Amino acid sequence: MTQVNLSTADSAGDVGSRDAREFRHFINGAFVGSASGKRFDNRNPVDSSLIGYVHEGGRAEVDAAVAAARAALEGPWGRMPVTQRVELLYKVADEINRRFDDFLAAEVADTGKPVSLASHIDIPRGAANFKVFADIIKNVPTETFPFATPDGGEALNYAVRSPRGVIGVVCPWNLPLLLMTWKVGPALACGNTVVVKPSEETPATATLLGEVMNAVGIPKGVYNVVHGLGPDSAGAFLTSHRDVNAITFTGETRTGEAIMAAAAKGLRPVSFELGGKNAGIVFADADFDAAVDGIARAAFANCGQVCLGTERVYVQRPIFEKFVAALKAKAESLKPGLPQDKDTGIGPLISQEHRSKVLSYYDKARQEGATVVTGGGVPQMPDALKEGSWVQPTIWTGLPETASVVREEIFGPCCHIAPFDTEDEVIRLANDTPYGLCTTIWTQDLSRAHRMATRIEVGLCWINSWFLRDLRTPFGGSKQSGIGREGGVHSLEFYTELRNVCIKYS
Ligand code: NAD
């Protein structure tokens, strides 16, 4: 990413994201440039064309955003009754939907993902995240315990939920609006204020959300955005800021370790959704066509850039060859192309940098002796798209479990398929990883499904499905795939603190 150092600071006026060439911070209800004048390029992964410049936040912008968030907490937002807060969050969702096409265009330009995908998942879920958590906070009860006191009197305990305060929100690029609002929705519903550090790759929808917040009357300072990079930039400055009360992060496990170290200063709580190396398991008794469809989506959707995706597939031996052939046909049917084209089946990777990483794994697989069933390189693209971050959907077989493409998260449209014989064997293989995010298991044997679900070390277990999400359910990873659970009432455990009130009366 090219660093551009402007000689003078950009005008820190109320210029929003409508000026598509500039992505400014959103601090205290206004769009402002960086005091340092530092900016970096934002490029469209479809063809590497320049979308605009992103202002790189430093300590000054993080300090200003955290101060604005603190003031809003102590001001109108902190005093607002929950019913009013909830009504405002409904309006946020409605306004995202009213500006659906703007959000869609922004997300598609930043990520290159097919419109068919972003219009069904990213943007609708971005809006829904505000409504769902508004409903939850309105309806969730707390506990009460009346009890007899030793002196013969009575007392009543009741719990109240208080917001934690200023929440630092650090987000990845793969589902930018969806994953950011998955945190901002519950944080605001619970009465917190937020400072968001979007991924440097995808600044657009977080910026656009600032316009939405102003349009519906969310008080200034409640929602703030500081753009920038991670280490020694806005991400690190935000997570080490001592006036940030809690940090919620989605991204790589290694980044999580750095953020956890930063959060240790001041003992700030963290909620982490991290990397994975998820196993997909197909038994011989599975509905074959449904299993092929499900595993194809898990391996290739969003060009393989889904934390819940499947890069290790285990197929029971009697159907192994048939399954490999069917998945190969699926992979080869995914046509790379422009996001707007109806027959585009797969978009590009997020950036040239990420493409180099994915292609380095494609090389490693060959060096480690893989049979390349399909793909393994870069597709032929028309001249206009040649500079995009395209890779072929790729399937390997024949590797040992120790191979790096079987052990390490690649985050690309690829998977290794291995045969297995018994339930015990496949459980051992699936669990042999430091990660524990999710699994997708395909079988028609209900008893086996239950047995497997209890023995697989993951936070999310799908049976005969994948990525089927009910937002009221707990979401998160085991082992090195995360800390804590978000979703439904579980989000309240992180975004609020329970306070017990004990009243003695006679
Ligand atoms: P990343 O960790 O590189 O970056 C995520 C965010 O952290 C970015 O905003 C980045 O600027 C910031 N960051 C980087 N270093 C930092 C530091 N030292 N201090 C503070 N902030 C820092 O992740 P990514 O490449 O954007 O996303 C892909 C990863 O995210 C994959 O590992 C994927 O599995 C994971 N992911 C997990 C989930 C989940 O729910 N478990 C969901 C989506 C993505």
Boltz pocket constraint, residues with backbone or C-beta under 6 A from the ligand:
constraints:
  - pocket:
      binder: B
      contacts: [[A, 170], [A, 171], [A, 172], [A, 173], [A, 174], [A, 179], [A, 197], [A, 198], [A, 199], [A, 200], [A, 228], [A, 229], [A, 230], [A, 231], [A, 232], [A, 234], [A, 235], [A, 236], [A, 239], [A, 250], [A, 251], [A, 252], [A, 253], [A, 255], [A, 256], [A, 258], [A, 259], [A, 272], [A, 273], [A, 274], [A, 275], [A, 276], [A, 306], [A, 307], [A, 409], [A, 411], [A, 437], [A, 477], [A, 481], [A, 482]]
      max_distance: 6.0
